[in-house]
Amino acid sequence: MFTGPTKLIVTDGLVAETATKITAGAAGDLDKAQRIYEWIVANTFRDPKVRGCGVGDISSMLKTGNLGGKCADLNALFVGLARAAGLPARDLYGIRVAPSRFGYKSLGANSETVTKSQHCRAEVFLSRFGWVPADPADVRKVVAEEPPGKLSLDDPKVAAAHRTLFGAWEGNWIAFNDAHDVALPGATAPPLGFFMYPQAETSAGRLDSLDPDQFKYTITAKEI
């Protein structure tokens, strides 16, 4: 299941071609995964104009050459390239629930209201280790949003995140699921590409889950 394509995370065509170029000459699965991680960190960017966490249509990203997005785009690209290279990989969809204890304002939930703190992470299965964390999207988030903003890749804060987020991540986040192409029970609207935001339907159709100011809901989290 974790090597096959989904509607948005395709593994053939340009995705397969890109994965082949990135991993050419790699010495084993760890080397392949790390090369893909490094390629995404070097070639993508966090686009603040993207709604929510993004869509995750990786084929369109590569075809257009627009490698900007948010976590559901950049980490989906990692997953798709890894799968195309023969590595089991998956997105984990969840939410940040606590501040970062490593001093990253951009990588934590900084209040008890976490309504807009959704975040997905990626994992790749490596033969020597099992499921290994990877979050190139958060490296690009540190670049874009960590105060004072617009940091360089060689900034110490970015470099530390870059080193850490292949192989580890901070435990201030919880996962909901790793599902794709999700047909919700009782829904009349089409299946979701992934399920991370609350969903609701009325007789007029599915509400816009990326507009919590109009589709009213609140998510809170606190330490107990």
Secondary structure as UniProt FT lines:
FT   HELIX           13..23
FT   TURN            24..25
FT   HELIX           29..43
FT   STRAND          45..46
FT   TURN            48..49
FT   TURN            52..53
FT   HELIX           58..64
FT   STRAND          68..69
FT   HELIX           71..84
FT   TURN            85..86
FT   STRAND          89..96
FT   TURN            101..102
FT   HELIX           105..107
FT   TURN            115..116
FT   STRAND          118..126
FT   TURN            127..129
FT   STRAND          130..134
FT   HELIX           136..145
FT   TURN            147..148
FT   TURN            153..154
FT   HELIX           156..164
FT   STRAND          173..177
FT   STRAND          180..182
FT   TURN            185..186
FT   STRAND          192..194
FT   STRAND          201..202
FT   TURN            203..204
FT   STRAND          205..206
FT   TURN            209..210
FT   TURN            212..216
//
